[in-house]
Structures are given as structure tokens and as C-alpha cells.
Amino acid sequence: MPLSEHEQRMLEQMERALYAEDPKFATALEGSGLRTYTRRRVYQAVAGFLVGIALLMAGMVAKQIWVSVVGFLVMLGCAVLAVTGWRKAPKPGEQPAGAVPGGAAARRQSKQKRSMMDRIEQRWQRRRDEQGGR
């Protein structure tokens, strides 16, 4: 469910204030999330695939069939991880895969988001009140 214009403006104001007050923390928050996690997982799978190729070649050179088989299995497993990780990575502004609008998972997720937003708003208000009292 997209945010209303009022909610988007409030979010933008909160982001600007966060950058103004604590830019280091704000940049640390930028890199977090599911998209970064899946990207990191795909990179790890590609590195594992390259290790599998090395094992495959080493097994062929050493004439050890079992090393080549292990290398092939590592390559296969890493290829599956990379492809599934790439497909699951949500695009910016997109809902995660599997979240069906109106479904039980979507309702639970929206409730969690709502409660998270409520906590963030309470913290924001508390912080503003503390700064105003100084």
C-alpha cells in the first residue's frame, strides 16, 4: 500500500532532519535492508561459483574425480543461490515477493509496519520534546 502525500512529506521531513542531526547514522541506515542482503548473497554465490570452478579444474589436473564432482556440486549450488537470490531481490519501491495484497501475510506485515511507524513517531516526538526543553 503506497504512502499518502501527507505521509510522504512527513517521511521526507524526518529523513532531512535525521541527515542534519546525525549524518553518519543516516548513511549507515541507507545500506541496510533486504535489497542489500540479497545483493550480498548473490555476490557470495558468485564467489562460491568461482571456487567451484577452481575445484573442478584442480580435480581434473590432479586426476581426482571426487574433487571435480565436489567442485561441480559447489558450482551448481552457488548458481541456484545466485539465481534465487536475484529473483527475490525487491526493486526500489516494490513490495517483497510473496506479499499478496489483502492476504494474511500482508495484513501481518502492514500491522508490523504500522507498529514500527508508531514507535518511530513516538521516539521522534520524545526527541523533539527533549530538545525543546533545553
Disulfide bonds with the S-S distance in Angstrom:
none
